[in-house]
Amino acid sequence: MNAYRQGDVSIMAAKRIPAKARKVKGELVLARGEVTGHAHRIVEGQAFLYRLATGMLYLRVLSEFAKLYHEEHEDVLLPKGDYEIRRQREFDPFAARDGKGAIRYGMD
């Protein structure tokens, strides 16, 4: 299985994109940093981003390669294919006032 990583974003090869996933219009942003506001985004190549109702993201690269860019990380070249996008999550048991904790995403 091919897997790639850029900061708190993991890109895993997928056999296919689920039929229920819908194409995302606009900029191809895989994730946006909570602190810096910088984005993990496709800047070169032909690709489409898809989202399930659950929020899960998928990427389809149609060109030979697509370049994933972020201001604070090295570029990642993703070969043609389908990918599942995962974002690192952290659990902070003291963050929520209700005592149940909170999940937050990485600090990029």
PEVENUR-V544597 format. One record per backbone hydrogen bond with DSSP energy under -1.0 kcal/mol. CO is the residue of the C=O (numbers start at 1). NH is the residue of the N-H. E is the energy in kcal/mol with one decimal. If there is no record, write none. Layout:
co=CO nh=NH e=E
co=CO nh=NH e=E
//
This chain:
co=2 nh=13 e=-3.0
co=4 nh=11 e=-3.1
co=6 nh=9 e=-1.8
co=8 nh=88 e=-3.3
co=9 nh=6 e=-2.6
co=10 nh=86 e=-3.0
co=11 nh=4 e=-2.6
co=12 nh=84 e=-3.3
co=18 nh=21 e=-1.7
co=22 nh=51 e=-2.5
co=27 nh=29 e=-1.6
co=28 nh=42 e=-2.2
co=31 nh=40 e=-3.1
co=38 nh=33 e=-3.5
co=40 nh=30 e=-3.0
co=40 nh=31 e=-1.1
co=41 nh=69 e=-3.3
co=44 nh=67 e=-1.9
co=46 nh=62 e=-2.6
co=46 nh=63 e=-1.6
co=48 nh=60 e=-2.9
co=49 nh=24 e=-3.3
co=50 nh=58 e=-2.6
co=51 nh=22 e=-2.6
co=52 nh=55 e=-2.1
co=56 nh=52 e=-2.5
co=57 nh=85 e=-2.5
co=58 nh=50 e=-3.1
co=59 nh=83 e=-2.6
co=60 nh=48 e=-2.3
co=61 nh=81 e=-1.7
co=64 nh=80 e=-1.7
co=66 nh=78 e=-3.1
co=67 nh=43 e=-2.5
co=68 nh=76 e=-2.0
co=69 nh=41 e=-2.4
co=70 nh=73 e=-1.3
co=76 nh=68 e=-3.2
co=78 nh=66 e=-1.8
co=81 nh=61 e=-3.1
co=82 nh=14 e=-2.7
co=83 nh=59 e=-2.4
co=84 nh=12 e=-2.7
co=86 nh=10 e=-3.3
co=88 nh=106 e=-1.6
co=90 nh=104 e=-2.9
co=92 nh=95 e=-1.4
co=92 nh=102 e=-1.7
co=96 nh=99 e=-1.1
co=102 nh=92 e=-3.2
co=104 nh=90 e=-3.5
//
